[in-house]
Amino acid sequence: MGLVKEIKRRTGSAPDLTEIKTAVEHAIRALKMSESEVRSAVIQEVDATFYVEGVSNMSAYLQRFLAERAQEPGFSYQVEQDSVRGWIISWKEFTHRGTVRGYGQFSERSYAWLED
């Protein structure tokens, strides 16, 4: 905005920026549309329902976690159900040499036990 004020001070009139504003608005709109298309493509690819035998009604984020990692070499997991915390996933990821790269455990309602 300082540049417009400087031009107005020097020339006595404000520059006509409508074409520039329109072009910028079109560029922003195109960027948002392409971002939306990319996001939709990624979500469609990842949201493929991942089925764990014997597990029904698992929350979407747990399904997505397993769908993204279950096919990776060295990834193993175990799913169990707790009456308070819901579905619990315990996982480990091994390197090609057999050492543990990472491990963890999380559940649908991680802090549900605090309410008791």
Contacts in CASP RR format, 6 or more apart in sequence:
PFRMAT RR
TARGET T0000
AUTHOR 0000-0000-0000
METHOD contacts of the structure
MODEL  1
MGLVKEIKRRTGSAPDLTEIKTAVEHAIRALKMSESEVRSAVIQEVDATF
YVEGVSNMSAYLQRFLAERAQEPGFSYQVEQDSVRGWIISWKEFTHRGTV
RGYGQFSERSYAWLED
4 14 0 8 1.000
4 15 0 8 1.000
4 17 0 8 1.000
7 14 0 8 1.000
7 15 0 8 1.000
8 14 0 8 1.000
8 15 0 8 1.000
46 64 0 8 1.000
46 67 0 8 1.000
46 68 0 8 1.000
47 60 0 8 1.000
47 64 0 8 1.000
47 67 0 8 1.000
48 67 0 8 1.000
49 63 0 8 1.000
49 67 0 8 1.000
50 63 0 8 1.000
50 64 0 8 1.000
50 66 0 8 1.000
50 67 0 8 1.000
50 70 0 8 1.000
52 58 0 8 1.000
52 66 0 8 1.000
52 79 0 8 1.000
55 79 0 8 1.000
55 81 0 8 1.000
55 87 0 8 1.000
58 79 0 8 1.000
58 87 0 8 1.000
58 108 0 8 1.000
59 87 0 8 1.000
59 108 0 8 1.000
62 87 0 8 1.000
62 89 0 8 1.000
62 108 0 8 1.000
65 89 0 8 1.000
66 77 0 8 1.000
66 89 0 8 1.000
69 75 0 8 1.000
69 77 0 8 1.000
69 91 0 8 1.000
69 93 0 8 1.000
70 77 0 8 1.000
72 93 0 8 1.000
73 96 0 8 1.000
74 93 0 8 1.000
74 94 0 8 1.000
74 95 0 8 1.000
74 96 0 8 1.000
75 91 0 8 1.000
75 92 0 8 1.000
75 93 0 8 1.000
75 94 0 8 1.000
76 91 0 8 1.000
76 92 0 8 1.000
76 93 0 8 1.000
76 94 0 8 1.000
77 89 0 8 1.000
77 90 0 8 1.000
77 91 0 8 1.000
77 92 0 8 1.000
78 89 0 8 1.000
78 90 0 8 1.000
78 91 0 8 1.000
79 87 0 8 1.000
79 88 0 8 1.000
79 89 0 8 1.000
79 90 0 8 1.000
80 87 0 8 1.000
80 88 0 8 1.000
80 90 0 8 1.000
81 87 0 8 1.000
81 88 0 8 1.000
82 88 0 8 1.000
82 107 0 8 1.000
84 109 0 8 1.000
84 112 0 8 1.000
84 113 0 8 1.000
84 116 0 8 1.000
85 107 0 8 1.000
85 108 0 8 1.000
85 109 0 8 1.000
85 110 0 8 1.000
85 112 0 8 1.000
85 113 0 8 1.000
86 107 0 8 1.000
86 108 0 8 1.000
86 109 0 8 1.000
86 112 0 8 1.000
87 107 0 8 1.000
87 108 0 8 1.000
88 105 0 8 1.000
88 106 0 8 1.000
88 107 0 8 1.000
88 108 0 8 1.000
89 105 0 8 1.000
89 106 0 8 1.000
89 107 0 8 1.000
90 103 0 8 1.000
90 104 0 8 1.000
90 105 0 8 1.000
91 103 0 8 1.000
91 104 0 8 1.000
91 105 0 8 1.000
92 100 0 8 1.000
92 102 0 8 1.000
92 103 0 8 1.000
92 104 0 8 1.000
93 100 0 8 1.000
93 101 0 8 1.000
93 102 0 8 1.000
93 103 0 8 1.000
94 100 0 8 1.000
94 101 0 8 1.000
95 101 0 8 1.000
END
